[in-house]
Amino acid sequence: MSYAIIKTGGKQFAVESGMTLRVPRIGEKEGKKVDVDALVIGDKVGAGTVKATIVSHGKADKIIVFKKKRRKQYKRKQGHRQGFTEIKIEKM
């Protein structure tokens, strides 16, 4: 079974052909084909690229960031939704 390790958005992912996964947001339009840098393809280590197609964009579930210092009357509440891009791996 062929696999690759790609790096995008400062994170690394292990992928196979035909796989769909969510990666940090890529600033391209849906349906566009992109080349993603690969660290490892099969048993070959080194630079290479993996072809992928952008399926959709979206935002992940909301997380709550809450800061508090006890006995100081300090509280801060903030929400955050991380953007993602769903890509489909075409070929390696």
Residue, then its C-alpha position, 0 to 999 in steps of 0.5 A: m500500500s502506497y502512502a505519503i507524509i505531507k506537510t501543510g499549514g505547519k502540520q504533517f499528515a499521513v495520506e494515501s491515494g483517494m483519501t479525504l482529509r481536513v487541513p488548515r485553510i488553503g487560500e484557493k477556490e473549491g475544485k482547484k487542483v493544488d500541489v502539496d509538499a511531501l516529506v516521504i513518498g512510499d519508501k523514498v525520503g526527500a522532497g516531492t509533491v502530492k496532487a490534491t483537489i480542494v473539496s470544500h472550505g469550512k470552520a471547525d466547532k467553536i472552542i471557548v478560551f476562558k481566562k481567570k485569575r482568582r480573587k482579582q476580579y479578572k475574567r475573559k471569555q473568548g470564542h474561536r473557530q478554526g478555518f479548514t480546507e477539505i482536500k482529496i488526495e489524487k495521486m502521489 
